[in-house]
């Protein structure tokens, strides 16, 4: 179920030098969260205004940076002892906003209903995971169409012009991902209740 999220430890290891440099320079984790949103804006604008194919390298670069910032903000907060409840809130909001902004880049390229459907569906896996965490379960991440896969699909659209199919895959795949997470959480929380938890 983890999909490309399984590569996160490898990716985090590649970013360890950057993380150490950020620690030395006392960069705020919140600044990295906001930088990820800025990268999402850049990717959306590039997708919307640049020709297909030509936009793909820039969209890929900006989305890779967006994922790097999403990885680094929490790691930097932990490394520097600056984890706060406000920081966690900003991190979650930043992720959701960045997701929606990237998909908004499709607005000039596809029907509003399809972009809106993909945007709504893209938020569902995270809401399910957050609800599970609030109920005491572990935080679930990953695919089959999680954040990393959605970024990869946007790059495919930028490279190929397959806007409608990509949005359909994002919408359907995100809904399936949310359903799989919900089923896993339902089993996990049911087991916890059976072994002594309370509702």
Secondary structure, 3 states (H helix, E strand, C coil): CCHHHHHHHHHHHHCHHHHHHHHHCCCCHHHHHHHHHHHHHHHHHHHHHCCCCCCHHHHHHHHHHHHHHHHHHHHHHHHCCCCCHHHHHHHHHHHHHHHHHHHHCCCCCCCHHHHHHHHHHHHHHHHHHHHHHHCCCCCCCCCCCCHHHHHHHHHHHHHHCCHHHHHHHHHHHHHHHHHHHHHHHHHHHHHHHHCCCCC
